[in-house]
């Protein structure tokens, strides 16, 4: 084991330096996949970028650890990335709490992380909030609030429009109009400096 660690350290010294610019999500994904295939150089580059404070790298390092079966370690990296403003890391934390990966199942904490991811701009988190309100997971079941979150998700990605239209039929035109106004108000508040 000591030889393995020493080899990784030596390999790190031989690697070309990683650029100071933030890592793109595609670069982070590629490095995480390569690291899972036991590419030590890829892992070291990802780890070095995360230690420099790159939030994208922190998130992908968390994904690496989660895929490697170490969700508690993943949670630490996701927390660091979310604290640095990475919306995907906040969403991933929501999933950890929703499904109990490395933590106790806690739907309320999942919703809190989905809210944070939504505030950071994640369309997927908006839909997860819609799901939570529709199903009553971590929050009181409220189809009008579910509609509001699905409306926001559909405004960012057309894949949520069928869900939005089906739910509009369920709650009726008056609730649909109120929920739409609430969604627009949320969006306006988010755009203010």
Buried (B, 14 or more C-beta within 10 A) or exposed (E): EEEEEEEBEEEBEEEEEBEEEBBEEEBBBBBBBBBBEEBBBBBBBBBBBBEEEBBBBBBBBBBBBBBEEBBEBBBBBBBBBBEBEBBBBBBBBBBBBBEEBBBEEBBEBBBBBBBBBBBBEBBBBBBBBBBBBBEEBBBEEBBBBBBBBBBBBBBBEEEBBEBBEEBBEEBEEEBBEBBBEBBBEBEEEEEEE
